[in-house]
Structure formats: C-alpha cells, structure tokens
Amino acid sequence: DERPARGGDIDPGKITRIEFRNVSIAYDDAVPVVRDVSFELRTGELAAFAGPSGTGKTTIICSIPRFIEPCAGEILINGIDARRISLDVLRRGVGFVFQQEALFSRSIADNIRYGVPDATDAQMREAARIAGAANFIEALPEKYDTMLGRRGARLSVGQKQRIAIARALIRKPDVLVLDEPTAPLDPGSEADLMRTLRDIARDRIVLIVAHRAGTLAACDRILFASDGSMVATGSNEELRRTCAPYRQYLSITETEIET
C-alpha cells in the first residue's frame, strides 16, 4: 500500500458514518489484540461499546482518528478509506471525553475553552448549554468566571463530567467518544447524563464505552466485544435475550459495582 502514513488530502465533509471492515490491530508486529472486527456507526444513534477489560475497546476507539493504525482491514469514513483523509481534518472531527478528565485551577470558562482558546463567549456558552452544564453554572455567584480548585474540586463529579463534555463540544466534533462517562455517577445523575447524550446524538455520532447496565439499556445499540473480537451487536434487550456471554458480562459487572 503506497498511501502515505500522514493521510491524504481528502475532506469527507461532516462525518455521518464510520465503518470498520474486518479490522485487526497489533502493536509492534505482535499478535493482534483486535481481530477481524466489523461494525458501523451512524449519526443519530447513541451507541455503546461494551466488553470485559482487556478486550481491545480502547485500541478500537483510538483507531478512529488514526492514533493507532490497523494491520488488516479498513476503517471507512463516509465510505472513504480513513488513510486517504487529511489527518488534521479527521482528528478535528473526533472529540474524546475520558473518565478522569483533567480540570485546571482556572475559571470554568477557561476550562471549557481549553483547546479552543479563541472561542467566543457565545460559542463557550452554547457548548455548556448542549452539555447540560449551563443551568448549574448560571446558578453560581460568579457564573462562568467561577474559579475551580485543583482538579475541579469545587464541582460535583457529575458537574465535572459536563464541563469535560462542553470542552469537547466547543470544537464542534462530528463524532463524540466517551470513556465510561457514567461510571462515577449515582443512578439519578446517570439517567440525566444519558438524556443529555441522547440529545447530543441527534446530529452527531456518539459512542460510549460503558459497563453499567443502566447506561447500556439507555443506548440504541450495543457493540459487545470479548477477547479482541466482536461477539454481537444489538439493543440491550436483544443481547440479553440472545447472547449468553453478554448476560454473563452484565452479571459480573453489576456484582463488581455493588461491591
């Protein structure tokens, strides 16, 4: 394959479809940690990626913006091989929110603007609104000028999560990937956040890496992987009914959460 590692110069426009076709991924020419994985993601669908620890979930999500390259198969963006797309364009289109997102001892506005420091006040406030953060921010005495303590110590866990989502959204990504966003939340906060993510997914691709049964039940479709391979896809109800490994996985993860 003579296509350059840096990518081509194609701009696919707004990303509305991502397809993995028989993708395998290995590190340093070792045995692949992800093998023959195929699935599709589309705008308007809230999707979850589930599976036991070590099954390759992080490897797969990091391959979407080409932080990691497949050793076999194809990743298609709007039907175009990702290797033919400009890396800058591709990576601008994908936003990540990690479970332990770093917040800084600066104002809320500065934390949301991180990565887009020249964003206008209107853009910053719109990102907060979409992320479901505007109401609690506006209730603070200093609003967006509120200074956060170390690692956002002045905010609840759920509020920190929404600031992190606003930070990702201010870049206006077409694809939003969240790594276990509900893991530290109580059931009420979990349900509130899932409603927000469903709204966000109306005009974006939203993919959540998740373990909790409540989170998975709130998603349209679940991609269930185990031992580096895709085992099954479907709704939570479908997989509970038809996929014994999925039922066993839920039983184990719920026991771990309770303990």
C-alpha positions as CSV (number, residue, x, y, z in Angstrom):
1,D,0.0,0.0,0.0
2,E,1.6,3.3,-1.1
3,R,-0.7,5.6,0.6
4,P,1.2,8.0,2.9
5,A,1.1,7.3,6.7
6,R,0.2,11.0,7.2
7,G,-3.0,10.6,5.3
8,G,-4.2,12.0,2.0
9,D,-5.9,15.4,1.3
10,I,-9.5,14.3,1.1
11,D,-12.0,16.2,3.2
12,P,-15.1,13.9,3.7
13,G,-17.3,16.7,5.0
14,K,-19.4,16.2,8.0
15,I,-18.7,12.7,9.4
16,T,-22.0,10.8,9.4
17,R,-20.9,7.2,9.0
18,I,-17.9,5.2,10.3
19,E,-17.5,1.6,9.2
20,F,-14.9,-0.9,10.4
21,R,-14.4,-3.7,7.9
22,N,-12.6,-6.8,9.2
23,V,-10.2,-4.7,11.1
24,S,-7.3,-6.2,13.0
25,I,-4.8,-4.2,15.1
26,A,-1.5,-5.2,16.6
27,Y,1.3,-3.4,18.5
28,D,4.9,-3.7,17.3
29,D,4.1,-6.6,14.9
30,A,2.9,-8.8,17.8
31,V,-0.2,-11.0,17.8
32,P,-3.2,-8.7,17.0
33,V,-5.0,-7.5,20.1
34,V,-8.1,-6.8,17.9
35,R,-9.1,-9.4,15.3
36,D,-11.4,-9.2,12.3
37,V,-13.7,-6.6,13.9
38,S,-16.6,-5.2,11.8
39,F,-19.3,-2.7,12.8
40,E,-20.9,0.6,11.7
41,L,-21.7,3.8,13.5
42,R,-24.2,6.4,12.1
43,T,-25.3,9.9,13.1
44,G,-28.5,10.0,15.2
45,E,-27.7,6.7,17.0
46,L,-26.5,6.5,20.6
47,A,-24.2,3.5,20.6
48,A,-22.3,1.8,23.4
49,F,-19.1,-0.3,23.3
50,A,-19.1,-2.9,26.0
51,G,-16.9,-5.9,27.0
52,P,-14.6,-7.2,29.6
53,S,-11.4,-5.3,30.5
54,G,-8.6,-6.0,28.1
55,T,-10.8,-6.9,25.2
56,G,-9.5,-4.1,22.9
57,K,-12.1,-1.3,23.4
58,T,-9.6,1.4,23.9
59,T,-7.5,0.2,21.0
60,I,-10.6,0.3,18.7
61,I,-11.7,3.8,19.7
62,C,-8.2,5.2,19.3
63,S,-8.0,3.8,15.8
64,I,-11.0,6.0,14.7
65,P,-8.8,9.2,14.5
66,R,-5.8,7.0,13.5
67,F,-3.9,7.3,16.7
68,I,-3.4,3.6,16.1
69,E,-3.3,2.0,12.6
70,P,-4.9,-1.3,11.7
71,C,-2.6,-4.1,10.4
72,A,-5.5,-5.5,8.4
73,G,-8.9,-4.4,7.2
74,E,-10.3,-0.9,6.5
75,I,-11.8,1.9,8.5
76,L,-14.1,3.9,6.3
77,I,-15.3,7.5,7.0
78,N,-18.4,8.3,4.9
79,G,-17.4,5.4,2.7
80,I,-13.8,6.7,2.2
81,D,-10.7,4.8,3.4
82,A,-9.5,6.8,6.5
83,R,-6.0,6.6,5.2
84,R,-7.0,8.8,2.2
85,I,-8.4,11.6,4.5
86,S,-6.3,14.5,5.8
87,L,-5.2,13.7,9.4
88,D,-5.9,17.2,10.5
89,V,-9.5,17.1,9.1
90,L,-10.1,13.6,10.6
91,R,-8.9,14.5,14.1
92,R,-10.8,17.8,14.2
93,G,-13.9,15.8,13.6
94,V,-13.5,13.5,16.6
95,G,-13.8,14.6,20.2
96,F,-12.9,12.5,23.3
97,V,-14.1,12.7,26.9
98,F,-12.2,10.5,29.3
99,Q,-13.3,9.1,32.6
100,Q,-10.6,11.0,34.5
101,E,-10.7,14.3,32.5
102,A,-8.3,16.9,33.9
103,L,-9.8,20.2,35.0
104,F,-7.5,23.0,35.9
105,S,-7.3,25.7,38.6
106,R,-8.7,28.3,36.3
107,S,-12.2,29.6,35.6
108,I,-15.0,27.5,34.3
109,A,-14.8,29.5,31.0
110,D,-11.1,28.8,30.7
111,N,-11.7,25.1,31.3
112,I,-14.4,24.9,28.6
113,R,-12.2,26.9,26.1
114,Y,-9.2,24.6,26.7
115,G,-8.0,23.6,23.2
116,V,-10.0,26.5,21.5
117,P,-8.7,29.5,23.5
118,D,-10.0,32.0,20.9
119,A,-13.6,30.7,21.2
120,T,-16.1,33.5,21.7
121,D,-18.3,33.8,24.8
122,A,-21.3,32.8,22.7
123,Q,-19.6,29.6,21.5
124,M,-18.4,28.7,25.0
125,R,-21.9,29.2,26.5
126,E,-23.5,27.2,23.6
127,A,-21.1,24.3,24.3
128,A,-22.1,24.4,28.0
129,R,-25.8,24.5,27.1
130,I,-25.6,21.5,24.9
131,A,-23.6,19.6,27.5
132,G,-26.2,20.3,30.1
133,A,-23.9,22.4,32.2
134,A,-25.4,25.9,31.7
135,N,-28.0,25.7,34.5
136,F,-25.7,24.9,37.3
137,I,-23.0,27.3,36.0
138,E,-25.5,30.2,35.9
139,A,-26.6,29.4,39.4
140,L,-23.0,30.0,40.7
141,P,-22.4,33.5,42.1
142,E,-19.6,34.2,39.6
143,K,-21.1,32.0,36.8
144,Y,-18.5,31.3,34.1
145,D,-15.9,33.3,36.0
146,T,-16.0,30.8,38.9
147,M,-12.5,29.7,39.7
148,L,-12.1,25.9,40.1
149,G,-10.0,24.3,42.8
150,R,-7.4,21.8,42.0
151,R,-8.8,19.1,39.6
152,G,-12.2,20.9,39.7
153,A,-12.6,20.4,43.5
154,R,-15.4,22.9,43.8
155,L,-17.7,20.8,41.5
156,S,-19.5,17.6,41.9
157,V,-18.5,14.5,39.9
158,G,-21.4,15.0,37.5
159,Q,-20.7,18.7,37.1
160,K,-17.1,17.9,36.2
161,Q,-18.3,15.4,33.6
162,R,-20.5,18.0,32.0
163,I,-17.7,20.6,31.9
164,A,-15.5,18.0,30.2
165,I,-18.2,17.3,27.6
166,A,-18.6,21.0,27.0
167,R,-14.9,21.2,26.4
168,A,-15.1,18.5,23.8
169,L,-18.2,20.0,22.1
170,I,-16.7,23.5,21.8
171,R,-14.6,22.1,19.0
172,K,-17.9,21.1,17.2
173,P,-16.8,17.5,16.5
174,D,-18.9,15.3,14.3
175,V,-18.0,12.3,16.5
176,L,-18.0,12.2,20.3
177,V,-16.4,9.3,22.1
178,L,-16.9,9.0,25.9
179,D,-14.9,6.5,28.0
180,E,-17.2,5.3,30.8
181,P,-18.8,8.7,31.4
182,T,-21.4,7.3,33.9
183,A,-19.0,5.1,36.0
184,P,-18.7,7.6,38.9
185,L,-22.3,8.8,38.9
186,D,-25.3,7.9,41.1
187,P,-28.3,6.4,39.2
188,G,-30.1,9.8,39.1
189,S,-27.1,11.6,37.6
190,E,-26.5,8.7,35.3
191,A,-30.0,9.0,33.9
192,D,-29.7,12.8,33.5
193,L,-26.4,12.4,31.6
194,M,-27.8,9.8,29.3
195,R,-30.7,12.1,28.4
196,T,-28.1,14.8,27.5
197,L,-26.1,12.4,25.4
198,R,-29.2,11.3,23.5
199,D,-29.9,14.9,22.6
200,I,-26.2,15.3,21.5
201,A,-26.5,12.2,19.3
202,R,-29.3,13.7,17.2
203,D,-26.8,15.3,14.9
204,R,-23.6,13.5,15.8
205,I,-22.1,10.1,16.1
206,V,-21.9,9.3,19.8
207,L,-20.1,6.2,21.1
208,I,-19.9,5.4,24.8
209,V,-17.5,2.9,26.3
210,A,-19.6,1.5,29.1
211,H,-20.1,-1.2,31.7
212,R,-23.1,-0.2,33.7
213,A,-26.4,-1.9,32.8
214,G,-28.4,1.3,33.2
215,T,-26.1,3.1,30.7
216,L,-26.2,0.2,28.2
217,A,-30.0,0.0,28.5
218,A,-30.3,3.7,27.6
219,C,-28.4,3.2,24.3
220,D,-29.9,2.4,20.9
221,R,-27.3,-0.2,20.1
222,I,-24.5,-2.1,21.9
223,L,-21.3,-3.4,20.3
224,F,-20.3,-6.3,22.5
225,A,-16.7,-7.4,22.3
226,S,-14.7,-10.1,24.0
227,D,-11.1,-11.3,23.7
228,G,-10.4,-8.9,20.9
229,S,-13.3,-9.9,18.7
230,M,-16.8,-8.6,18.1
231,V,-19.2,-11.1,19.6
232,A,-22.6,-9.5,19.0
233,T,-24.4,-6.2,18.2
234,G,-28.0,-5.2,19.1
235,S,-30.1,-3.4,21.7
236,N,-29.7,-4.2,25.4
237,E,-33.0,-6.2,25.3
238,E,-31.9,-8.2,22.2
239,L,-28.5,-9.1,23.6
240,R,-30.0,-10.1,27.0
241,R,-32.3,-12.4,25.1
242,T,-29.9,-13.9,22.5
243,C,-26.3,-13.6,23.8
244,A,-25.3,-15.7,26.8
245,P,-21.8,-14.1,27.1
246,Y,-23.5,-10.6,27.3
247,R,-25.8,-11.8,30.1
248,Q,-22.8,-13.2,32.0
249,Y,-20.9,-10.0,31.4
250,L,-23.7,-7.9,32.9
251,S,-24.0,-10.2,35.9
252,I,-20.3,-9.9,36.6
253,T,-20.1,-6.1,36.1
254,E,-23.2,-5.4,38.3
255,T,-21.7,-7.6,41.1
256,E,-18.4,-5.6,40.8
257,I,-20.3,-2.3,41.0
258,E,-22.3,-3.4,44.0
259,T,-19.2,-4.5,45.9
